[in-house]
């Protein structure tokens, strides 16, 4: 997927988010590449168009449908050496968090690669997913709003 296509997807999500939660939309900063937008540094919320295969917490490919371009909503914990302990604090409440979110999410203690010093908790859908209620941009705007509401209950303000 070309960077211009990624930028277009993220911009459409931001437009939807302005309708759903204008305050949250204002907090997001679009990265210069346009492939993602985040609420800040350290521990933060974000949206990203991704193209590599999704891996589970053991580093194995998650599923065949995880290949191809997808839109992700995530909490990134980027606190250097403290990232893993903050991640584990949240993962200890995984069932409760997923219950509040209404579905399971990916728990990646070492981010996208097994050597990262940041942790990620992510929800995603393939860009061509036809099982969604509404379009993918609507899903992402609702999901990001839901992430902020749920994770704020656990001390994550992003």
Buried (B, 14 or more C-beta within 10 A) or exposed (E): BEEEBBBEBBBBBBEBBBEBBEEBBEBBBBBEEBBBBBBBEBBBBBBBBBEEBBBEBEEEEBEEEBBBBBBBBBBBBBBEEEBBEBBEEBBEEEEEBBEBBEEEBBBBBBBBEEEBBBBBBBBBBBBEBEEEEEEBBBBBBBBBBBBBEBBEEEEBEB
